[in-house]
Amino acid sequence: PLVQVPPRGVWGSGGQSTWTTTEAWLGEPLGSDPSPDEMVLRYLRAFGPATVGDVRIWSGLSGLRGVIEGLRPRLRTFRDENGREMFDLPDAPLPDPDTPAPPRFLPEYDNVMLSHADRSRIIPDNRRVPLPPGGGGVIGTLLIDGFLRGTWKTKRARERVTLEIEPFEPLSKEDADALAEEGEQLVRFVAGSQEEFEVRFTGKI
């Protein structure tokens, strides 16, 4: 098992990939217990409630039904609208269904987009995750009320950083204002203290 040693690159630039063994990176031998129990519990802490299929898609492991059955006494169970059994940690928060979700800008390949077998809980209308070809992260995704509603990218020109937001459909004024406010925090982070910045909507607003 190998580890790609950070930093592979920093914001706005890249570098040569450097590798070492996992044991050298950890400074100790790998554990002798191959049980994925702790991995499943950590997954649920991040992405639960989830089905066995969700955990399988995220981890790439088969045979997880038996693992989750062994963990069942330590888990809370639900049924989704299609009758599928879902699992979560007993102390995990369960917000009211009407709780608004603030807008969020996610990076390319974010686990939120890729960690469920049924992606309709985040990606409506059978839309594909926008993952352009190539080795670099170019296009991020944005969530409105917890659902994929557009993409974003940054551009640099003459010491100015522009955050371009491209929604998939027209936005309400409330959503556009909330995105602009959240986007300003993002572009300030990208620009740092040495560059000017702006937030710009493209396409449908």
N, C-alpha and C positions, 0 to 999 in steps of 0.2 A: 504493500500500500504506500502511495506517494502523496505528498503535500506540495502544492504550488506555494512557494514562500512569498509572503507579501513584503513590500508592495509590488504587485504586478505592474501597476501604473498608478498615477494619481489623476485627479480630475483634470481632463483636458489634454492628457499626454499618456503615453504608454512606455513600456520597457521590455527588456528581455525576460522571458519566462525562466524562473529558477526553481529547481525541484530538489527535494530531499525525501528521505524515508519518513514515514509517519512516526516511527519509534524515535528517530533522531530529533524530530520536531517536538514531540511530546516529552522527550527526555526520560522515557520509561518504556518497558515492553508493552505491547498490546495486551488487552485483557484476554483471559482464557475462556470467558463465558460468552458464547456467541448469541445469547438470547437478545432478541430485538425489543424486549418489553419496554426498556427505558426510552428507546427511540420512538416507539409508538406513543408513549405518554407525552413526550416532548412535541411530537407532531400535533396531537390533540390539543395541547396547551396553546399552540399557535393557530391551528386551523379548524378545531372542532366547533360544532358537532360535525362528524364526518362518518361516511360509510367505510366498510372494509375496502371497497374498491377505490375510494379516495386515497387511503393510506397506501394502497398498492401502486397507484399511479405515481404518487410523490416519491416513494422509496425505490420503486423498481423491483421489489421483492414479492415472491409468491409465497403461498402457505401462511398468510397472515390471519386467516379465519381462526385457526387454532390458537394463535397468539392472543387475539382479541377475546376469544372465549375464555382463555385463562385469566385475562385481565377483567372480565365482566364484573366480578364482585367489587372492583375498585372504580367502576365507571357508572355514569348516568346514561340512560338510553332514551331515544326519541323515535318518532316516526315522521318522515317527511310527507309532503302532500301526495306522493306516489306510493306510500306505504313502506318505503325502504327504512330499515333500522339504521339509526345513526348513534354514534357514541361520543361522549364527551367526559371531561373530568368533573367530579361532583362539585368542586368549588369554582368552576369556570363561570364567568358572568353570563347572564342571559338577558340582554336588554329587551325592553318592550318592543314589539314589532313596529310601533310607530315612532321609535326613536330616530331622529334624523342622523344621517351619516355625513360628516363634513367632506368637502371635496379633497381629493388626494391625487398627487402626481407620483406615479410609480415608475421605476426604472425599467428598462428592457429586461425581459426574462424574469420579472418579479415572481416570487413563489405564489403570491396571491392569485395570479392568473393561471398558474400551471399545476397547482397542488390538489386539484379535485377531478374526479372522473366525470362528474356532472358539472360542467362549467357554466351552465345556465344560471346558477345561483349568483354569478358575477357578470357573465357575458351574455346579454340578451340577444334574441333574434338569430341564434346560431352563427353569430359573427366570429370570424377567425381572429385569434390573437395576432396583432400586427407585428410580426417578427421578420424584418427584412433580411435578405441574405447578406453574408459577409461576417467578418470576425469582430466588428466593433459595435458598441451600443450606440445606435443613432436615434431611434424613436422610442420615447417613453409613452406610457398610457395614462389616462386620467379617469378617475372615478367620480361620479356624481351620485349621491345617495347610495353609494356602495356598488354601483354598476358601471361597467366600461361604457364611456360616452364620448371618447375622443383620444387624440394623441397630442404629444408635445415634443418640441425639440428646442435646442438653444443654438444660436448663431453668434459668432464673434466677427466684428469688423471695426477696425480703427478704434480700438480700446472701448468698444461698446458691445455689450452682451444683450441680445434680444431673445426673449422667451416667446416662441410662436405656439399658440394653442389652436388646435384644429378640431372642433367638435364634429361629431357625426351627424347631428341634427340641430336645428335652431334651439337656442337656449332661452330660458326665461331671464329677465333682468336680474332676478335674485340669484340664480345660478351663475350668471356671467359675472356679477359683482363678487360673489364668493370665490370663484375661480381666479379672478384678477387679484384678489387679496392674498390668496394662498400662493398664487404664481409669483407675486412680488417677493414673498419670503424665499421662494426657490431661486429666483434669478439674482437676488441679493447675495445668496450663498455662493452661487456660481461665479458671480462677478468679483466678489471680494471687495476690498476697499479702493482698488486702483482703477476700476473701470466704471463707466456709466452703464445704465441698464434701462430696459423697457419691457413691458408686457404687451403683446400684440395678438389679436385674434385673427385667424384666417379661415376661409371657407364659410360655413354656415353659422351665423349667430342670430 
